[in-house]
Amino acid sequence: MAIAKFAGRIGAAVLTLLVVGALAQPTRADPQSDHKAKFKDGCKSSNGSWIENPDGSYQCNTRSGETNLCFKDTPPKPCVHKKL
């Protein structure tokens, strides 16, 4: 009987650890949000101007006048680089 109680306590402790571990895992953003965040950080770090367009696309305008345009479904749709 004592062994059964001990096994029950260990089982409950293991289950608690599993649940707490699962809750502590960081949630992963969807690929589009992750890409957009990295793109925005890269734009700012290169002193570009970041613009979020009403249609869901977003772009970075460089100091040299070039534009990198990404879309709300990037990835998988590739971004476009426009030169002057």
C-alpha positions in Angstrom: 0.0 0.0 0.0 2.8 2.4 0.9 4.5 1.6 -2.5 1.3 2.5 -4.4 1.0 5.9 -2.6 4.6 6.6 -3.3 4.2 5.7 -7.0 1.1 7.9 -7.2 3.0 10.8 -5.8 5.8 10.3 -8.2 3.3 10.1 -11.1 1.6 13.3 -10.0 5.0 15.1 -9.7 6.1 13.9 -13.2 2.8 15.0 -14.7 3.1 18.4 -13.0 6.6 18.8 -14.4 5.4 17.9 -17.9 2.5 20.4 -17.8 4.7 23.2 -16.4 7.4 22.4 -19.0 4.8 22.6 -21.8 3.5 25.9 -20.6 6.9 27.3 -20.2 7.8 26.7 -23.9 7.9 29.9 -25.9 5.1 30.2 -28.5 6.4 30.3 -32.0 5.2 33.1 -34.2 3.9 32.2 -37.6 6.5 32.4 -40.4 5.1 35.7 -41.7 5.3 37.5 -38.4 8.8 36.1 -37.7 10.1 37.3 -41.1 8.4 40.7 -40.7 10.0 41.3 -37.4 13.5 40.4 -38.6 13.0 42.4 -41.8 11.9 45.5 -39.7 14.9 45.1 -37.4 17.3 44.8 -40.4 15.7 47.9 -42.0 16.1 50.0 -38.9 19.7 48.8 -38.2 20.7 49.9 -41.8 19.1 53.3 -41.2 16.4 52.6 -43.8 12.8 54.0 -43.5 10.3 51.3 -42.5 6.8 51.6 -44.0 3.8 49.3 -43.3 1.3 49.6 -46.2 -2.5 49.4 -45.9 -2.7 46.3 -48.0 -0.5 44.3 -45.5 2.7 44.6 -47.4 5.7 46.3 -45.8 8.8 47.9 -47.2 12.2 49.3 -46.4 13.4 52.3 -48.4 17.2 52.7 -48.4 19.1 55.9 -48.3 20.2 55.3 -51.9 16.6 55.3 -53.0 16.1 51.5 -53.4 13.1 49.7 -52.0 12.7 46.2 -50.6 9.1 45.3 -50.6 7.6 42.2 -48.8 4.1 41.0 -48.8 1.6 39.8 -46.1 2.2 36.3 -47.3 6.0 36.5 -47.3 7.2 33.8 -46.8 6.6 31.8 -49.1 6.1 34.7 -51.5 9.5 36.3 -52.1 10.2 39.9 -51.4 10.9 42.3 -54.3 14.0 44.5 -54.6 13.4 47.7 -56.7 16.3 49.8 -57.9 16.0 53.3 -59.2 
